[in-house]
Amino acid sequence: MFGKVLIANRGEIALRIHRACREMGIRTVAVHSTADADAMHVRLADEAICIGPPSATDSYLNIPAIISAAEIAQADAIHPGYGFLSENARFAEIVEKHKIVWIGPDPEHIRKMGDKVEAKRTAAALGLPLVPGSDGPVNTPEEAIAVANEIGYPVLVKAASGGGGRGMKVIPDAASLPSLMAQAKAEAKAAFGDDTVYIEKYLNEPRHIEFQVFGDGKGGAIHLGERDCSLQRRHQKVLEEAPSPALNGDQRAEMGEIVRQAVAKLKYRGAGTMEFLYEDGKFYFIEMNTRLQVEHPVTEAVTGIDLVREQIRVAAGLPLSVTQEQVRFEGHAIECRINAEDPLTFAPSPGRVTDFHAPGGLHVRVDSALYDGYRIPPYYDSLIAKLIVYGSTRNEALMRLRRALEEFVIHGPKTTIPLQQAIIEAPEFIDGEYSIKWLERWLASRAA
């Protein structure tokens, strides 16, 4: 096992990784920007090294600085968390070239799944169901129209290297295709430096359902069930739950086995997530995230398996701690993402936390790096806390979530706690009857 792990991240996920390491007897090294000198993970780590000024480009995305910090601290391994460099294949290769263990998948798999066109080809070869669409990139409007005529309108033009809705356009008919495709390519070029796009069938009211997978890198693999991530605003997840209210046990077992076999064939190493759109009883592969997910705690709650600990074990060359037959799914878990944002306008709200009180009680978990007096910097993602609750049933989890949100106190910056409280009172959410489009419509109706 490793003696020392460098955590190449910040905020709640850096603290989450630190905690897992400490429970395994592993020393930790925190890297931080000057803006994060007082961050909780920096205070708690065994060692801390400043790697640059506030800008993420000059600090958390500064590969030479991170590698230098790892060498100075003599770290055995680097855990990238999520975001920043977690899905950067070049960074993973550089880490390994410096004889430091990369706590993540093989760089080849990161690269392959990071390109959405290549990921679709790989998924098809692995037997995963796909959304009807182009076999690869479409370069001209004429090519795109030919594909769209075959699969039927509306269609979706998507950036091959993108995410978060950038470089994505819904095309209702052939007349609007050339201009919208040009807009998508321009957005993709500006955001990702790559204007490659492809086409998929546009689904009307799908859910976003993802399966947590783990591989040992040698052909051994397990799945840890699904998470429903359909509550999204501008393609950003707001609330997640496990299991999905839309699936039954047979569907879960069938699809879980399909993704497990795919991961085994790939000889994938570490944690990953197979993401699907789900509509009318059918799954359609959209992408694979080759890292830990923000919403991983709901899977931990219903399976009792520590995913970060499992990542570290696999990276150290140890076998998976459980077989598929030993995985048990019990109860229901829900996670609310709490952002430092105005709950009505979604404008960022950085600043000093004047009062902080996390809810507690049975089966209530808060992943946050906040504390009284902490100043939330304006330079990074606005996620400041995750509230995760567990219940033996979905209704019990909902009741516990209501109570926990009422107890949650964050004064100073504005937060999205009031928004989460309103969402979970909506009849459609209570009934579990929502799609990836529901939240946007609900928000629009509230603003009207």
C-alpha positions in Angstrom: 0.0 0.0 0.0 1.1 3.6 -0.6 2.9 5.5 2.2 1.9 9.0 0.8 -0.7 10.3 -1.7 -0.7 13.7 -3.2 -4.3 15.1 -3.8 -4.3 17.1 -7.0 -7.6 18.9 -6.3 -9.4 21.3 -3.9 -12.6 21.7 -2.0 -14.9 19.0 -0.7 -13.4 16.3 -3.0 -9.9 17.0 -1.7 -11.2 16.6 1.8 -13.0 13.4 0.9 -9.8 11.9 -0.5 -7.8 13.0 2.5 -10.3 11.3 4.8 -10.2 8.0 2.9 -6.4 8.0 3.0 -6.2 8.7 6.7 -8.5 5.8 7.4 -6.2 3.6 5.4 -3.1 4.8 7.3 -1.8 6.8 4.3 -0.2 10.2 4.7 -1.5 13.0 2.5 0.0 16.0 0.6 -2.3 18.9 -0.3 -1.5 21.2 -3.2 -3.2 24.5 -3.3 -3.3 27.9 -4.9 -2.6 31.1 -2.9 -6.4 31.6 -2.8 -6.8 28.2 -1.0 -4.1 28.7 1.7 -6.7 28.5 4.4 -8.7 25.6 2.9 -9.8 22.8 5.1 -7.9 20.1 3.2 -4.7 22.2 3.4 -5.1 22.5 7.2 -5.7 18.8 7.7 -3.2 17.2 5.3 0.2 16.0 6.6 2.0 18.3 4.1 0.9 21.3 2.0 2.6 22.8 -1.0 1.5 26.0 -2.8 1.5 25.5 -6.6 0.5 28.9 -7.9 -1.7 31.9 -7.9 -5.6 31.8 -7.8 -6.2 31.1 -11.5 -6.8 27.4 -12.0 -4.7 27.5 -15.2 -1.7 28.6 -13.1 -2.3 26.2 -10.2 -4.7 23.2 -10.3 -4.1 22.8 -14.0 -0.4 23.5 -13.8 1.1 20.0 -14.6 4.8 20.9 -14.0 3.9 22.5 -10.6 1.9 19.4 -9.5 4.6 17.0 -10.6 7.3 19.1 -8.8 5.2 19.1 -5.7 4.9 15.3 -5.8 8.6 14.9 -6.3 9.5 17.3 -3.5 7.1 15.5 -1.1 8.2 12.1 -2.4 4.6 11.1 -2.9 4.0 7.5 -4.0 0.8 8.3 -5.9 -1.5 11.1 -7.1 -5.2 11.1 -6.8 -6.8 13.7 -9.2 -10.4 13.7 -7.7 -12.9 15.0 -10.3 -12.7 18.0 -12.6 -9.4 19.8 -13.3 -6.9 17.1 -14.5 -8.8 14.0 -13.6 -9.6 13.1 -17.2 -6.4 14.5 -18.8 -4.7 11.5 -20.4 -1.5 13.5 -20.9 -1.3 14.3 -17.2 -1.8 10.6 -16.4 1.0 9.7 -18.7 3.3 12.3 -17.3 2.6 11.0 -13.7 3.4 7.5 -14.7 6.6 8.5 -16.6 7.8 10.1 -13.3 7.4 6.7 -11.6 4.4 8.0 -9.6 1.3 5.8 -9.4 -1.8 7.3 -11.1 -4.9 6.6 -9.1 -7.1 6.3 -12.1 -7.7 4.5 -15.4 -5.1 3.7 -18.0 -4.3 6.9 -20.0 -5.4 5.0 -23.2 -8.9 4.5 -21.8 -9.1 8.2 -20.6 -8.2 9.3 -24.1 -10.5 6.9 -25.9 -13.5 7.7 -23.7 -12.8 11.4 -23.7 -13.5 11.7 -27.4 -17.2 11.2 -27.8 -17.0 9.8 -31.3 -14.3 7.3 -30.4 -16.3 6.5 -27.2 -19.4 5.6 -29.3 -17.3 3.4 -31.5 -15.8 1.7 -28.5 -19.2 1.3 -26.8 -20.7 -0.3 -30.0 -17.8 -2.8 -30.1 -18.4 -3.6 -26.4 -22.1 -4.3 -27.0 -23.6 -1.2 -25.4 -26.9 0.2 -26.8 -26.4 3.5 -28.7 -28.6 6.4 -29.6 -29.2 6.2 -33.4 -26.9 8.7 -35.2 -23.8 9.2 -37.3 -21.1 6.5 -37.2 -18.5 9.2 -36.7 -18.0 12.9 -37.3 -20.1 14.9 -39.8 -18.1 17.5 -41.6 -20.6 19.2 -43.9 -24.3 20.1 -43.7 -24.9 17.7 -46.6 -23.5 14.8 -44.6 -25.5 15.9 -41.6 -28.8 16.1 -43.6 -28.3 12.6 -45.0 -27.9 11.2 -41.5 -30.8 13.2 -40.1 -33.1 12.1 -43.0 -32.2 8.5 -42.1 -32.9 8.7 -38.3 -35.6 11.4 -38.4 -35.9 14.8 -37.0 -35.4 16.3 -34.5 -31.7 15.6 -34.2 -28.9 16.7 -31.9 -25.6 18.1 -33.1 -22.9 17.5 -30.4 -19.3 18.4 -30.0 -17.0 15.4 -30.1 -14.7 16.8 -27.4 -17.3 18.6 -25.4 -19.5 18.6 -22.4 -21.8 20.7 -20.3 -24.0 21.6 -23.2 -21.4 23.6 -25.1 -21.2 22.8 -28.8 -24.7 21.2 -28.7 -27.7 22.2 -30.7 -31.2 20.7 -31.2 -32.1 20.8 -34.9 -35.9 20.6 -35.6 -35.7 20.4 -39.4 -33.5 20.3 -42.5 -33.9 24.1 -43.2 -32.3 25.1 -39.9 -29.6 22.5 -40.0 -26.8 24.4 -41.8 -26.9 27.5 -39.5 -27.3 25.5 -36.2 -24.6 23.1 -37.2 -22.2 26.1 -37.9 -23.1 27.5 -34.5 -22.3 24.2 -32.8 -19.0 23.9 -34.6 -18.0 27.5 -33.6 -18.9 26.9 -30.0 -17.0 23.7 -29.9 -13.9 25.3 -31.4 -14.0 28.2 -28.9 -14.6 25.9 -25.9 -12.5 22.9 -26.7 -10.2 23.9 -29.5 -11.9 21.2 -31.7 -14.8 21.8 -34.0 -15.6 18.2 -34.7 -19.3 17.4 -34.3 -21.5 14.4 -34.7 -25.3 13.7 -34.8 -27.7 11.8 -32.6 -31.4 11.2 -32.6 -33.0 13.8 -30.2 -35.0 12.0 -27.5 -38.2 13.7 -26.2 -38.4 13.1 -22.5 -35.5 10.8 -21.5 -34.0 10.3 -18.0 -30.3 10.5 -17.4 -29.2 7.2 -15.7 -25.6 6.2 -15.0 -24.1 3.0 -13.8 -21.1 3.0 -11.4 -18.5 0.5 -12.5 -15.1 -0.7 -11.2 -12.4 -2.7 -12.9 -9.2 -4.2 -11.7 -7.3 -3.6 -15.0 -7.0 -7.3 -15.7 -10.5 -8.2 -16.8 -12.2 -8.3 -13.4 -15.1 -6.0 -13.1 -18.2 -5.1 -11.0 -21.1 -2.7 -11.3 -22.5 -0.9 -8.2 -25.9 -0.1 -9.6 -27.3 3.1 -11.1 -27.9 6.7 -10.1 -30.7 8.8 -11.5 -29.2 12.2 -12.5 -32.1 13.6 -14.5 -32.5 16.8 -12.4 -30.3 19.1 -14.5 -30.1 22.8 -15.2 -28.2 23.8 -18.4 -26.8 20.2 -18.5 -25.4 20.5 -15.0 -26.7 18.0 -12.4 -28.5 19.5 -9.4 -29.8 16.4 -7.5 -29.1 12.7 -7.8 -30.6 9.6 -6.3 -30.0 5.9 -6.1 -31.7 3.7 -7.1 -33.6 5.3 -10.0 -37.4 5.6 -9.4 -37.8 4.5 -13.0 -36.1 1.1 -12.8 -37.0 -2.2 -11.3 -34.7 -4.9 -10.0 -34.7 -6.9 -13.2 -33.9 -3.9 -15.4 -31.1 -3.0 -13.0 -29.6 -6.5 -13.0 -29.8 -6.8 -16.8 -28.3 -3.4 -17.6 -25.8 -3.8 -14.8 -24.5 -7.0 -16.2 -24.2 -5.5 -19.7 -22.0 -2.6 -18.4 -20.0 -5.0 -16.2 -19.1 -7.2 -19.1 -18.2 -4.1 -21.2 -15.8 -2.9 -18.4 -14.3 -6.4 -18.2 -13.7 -6.6 -22.0 -12.1 -3.2 -21.9 -9.8 -4.4 -19.0 -10.6 -1.0 -17.4 -8.8 0.0 -14.2 -10.4 1.8 -11.3 -13.7 3.8 -11.0 -15.8 4.7 -14.0 -19.3 5.7 -14.9 -21.3 4.5 -17.9 -23.9 7.2 -18.7 -27.2 6.5 -20.6 -30.3 8.2 -21.7 -33.3 6.1 -20.8 -36.7 6.4 -22.4 -39.6 3.9 -23.0 -37.7 1.1 -21.3 -34.6 1.5 -23.5 -31.1 2.6 -22.6 -28.9 4.6 -25.0 -25.2 5.1 -24.2 -24.0 8.7 -24.2 -20.6 8.7 -22.6 -18.2 7.1 -20.1 -16.6 9.3 -17.3 -13.2 7.9 -16.5 -13.1 9.2 -12.9 -14.9 9.5 -9.7 -18.2 11.3 -9.9 -19.5 14.2 -7.8 -22.5 12.1 -6.9 -20.6 9.0 -5.8 -21.8 9.2 -2.2 -25.3 8.0 -3.1 -23.8 4.8 -4.4 -21.7 4.4 -1.3 -24.9 4.8 0.8 -26.9 2.0 -0.9 -24.0 -0.4 -1.3 -21.9 0.3 1.8 -18.7 0.4 -0.3 -16.2 3.2 0.0 -15.4 4.1 -3.6 -12.3 6.2 -2.9 -10.8 3.5 -0.8 -11.6 1.1 -3.7 -9.8 3.4 -6.1 -6.7 3.5 -4.0 -6.7 -0.3 -3.5 -6.9 -1.0 -7.2 -4.2 1.5 -8.0 -2.0 -0.2 -5.5 -2.4 -3.5 -7.4 -4.8 -5.1 -5.0 -7.9 -7.0 -6.2 -11.4 -5.6 -6.0 -12.6 -6.0 -2.4 -15.9 -7.5 -3.4 -17.3 -9.8 -6.2 -20.5 -9.0 -8.1 -22.3 -11.6 -6.1 -21.3 -9.9 -2.8 -22.6 -6.5 -3.8 -25.9 -5.7 -2.1 -28.3 -2.8 -2.9 -30.3 -1.7 0.1 -32.5 1.3 0.7 -32.5 4.7 -1.0 -30.1 7.7 -1.1 -30.5 11.2 -2.4 -27.8 13.9 -2.8 -28.4 17.7 -3.1 -25.7 19.8 -4.5 -25.4 23.1 -2.6 -23.8 25.9 -4.6 -22.7 29.4 -3.6 -25.2 30.9 -5.9 -28.3 33.1 -5.8 -31.2 30.5 -5.7 -33.3 32.6 -8.1 -30.8 34.1 -10.6 -28.0 31.5 -10.2 -25.4 34.4 -10.0 -22.2 33.3 -8.2 -22.1 34.4 -4.6 -18.5 34.0 -3.2 -17.5 35.6 0.1 -17.0 35.0 3.8 -19.0 32.3 5.6 -20.3 34.0 8.8 -22.1 31.0 10.2 -22.0 27.4 9.3 -23.9 24.5 10.8 -24.1 21.1 9.1 -27.2 18.9 9.7 -26.7 15.6 11.5 -28.5 12.6 12.7 -28.9 9.1 11.5 -28.0 8.5 7.9 -27.2 12.2 7.2 -23.9 13.0 5.5 -22.4 16.3 4.5 -19.4 16.5 2.2 -18.1 20.1 2.5 -14.9 22.0 3.1 -16.7 25.0 4.7 -16.2 26.3 8.2 -17.1 29.4 10.1 -15.0 32.3 8.8 -13.9 30.6 5.6 -13.9 32.8 2.5 -15.3 31.1 -0.6 -13.0 32.2 -3.4 -14.5 33.5 -6.7 -12.1 31.6 -9.0 -13.5 28.1 -9.0 -16.7 26.0 -9.3 -19.5 27.2 -7.0 -20.2 23.8 -5.5 -19.6 24.2 -1.7 -21.4 21.2 -0.1 -23.2 18.0 -0.8 -26.0 16.8 1.4 -26.5 13.1 1.2 -29.3 11.3 3.1 -30.2 7.6 3.3 -33.5 5.8 4.1 -34.8 2.3 4.0 -37.3 3.6 1.4 -37.5 6.6 -1.0 -40.2 8.2 1.1 -38.1 7.8 4.3 -35.1 9.4 2.5 -37.3 12.3 1.3 -38.6 13.0 4.8 -35.0 12.9 6.2 -33.9 15.2 3.4 -36.6 17.8 4.2 -35.5 17.8 7.8 -31.8 18.0 7.0 -32.2 20.9 4.6 -34.1 22.7 7.3 -31.2 22.3 9.7 -28.5 23.3 7.2 -27.1 26.8 8.0 -24.8 28.7 5.7 -24.8 32.4 6.3 -22.9 35.0 4.4 -22.9 33.9 0.7 -26.2 33.1 -0.9 -26.7 29.4 -1.5 -29.1 27.1 -3.4 -30.5 25.5 -0.2 -33.9 27.2 -0.7 -34.0 25.9 -4.3 -33.4 22.4 -3.2 -36.1 22.7 -0.6 -38.5 23.9 -3.3 -37.6 21.1 -5.7 -38.2 18.3 -3.3 -41.7 19.6 -2.5 -42.7 19.5 -6.2 -45.3 16.8 -6.8 -43.4 15.5 -9.9 -40.3 15.0 -7.9 -42.1 13.4 -5.0 -43.7 10.9 -7.4 -40.4 10.3 -9.2 -42.0 11.4 -12.5 -39.3 13.6 -14.0 -37.1 13.7 -17.1 -33.9 15.6 -17.9 -36.2 18.5 -19.2 -38.4 18.7 -16.1 -36.3 21.0 -14.0 -35.8 23.6 -16.7 -39.5 23.8 -17.3 -40.2 24.0 -13.5 -37.7 26.8 -13.1 -39.3 28.7 -16.0 -42.7 28.3 -14.5 -41.5 29.7 -11.1 -39.9 32.7 -12.8 -43.0 33.5 -14.9 
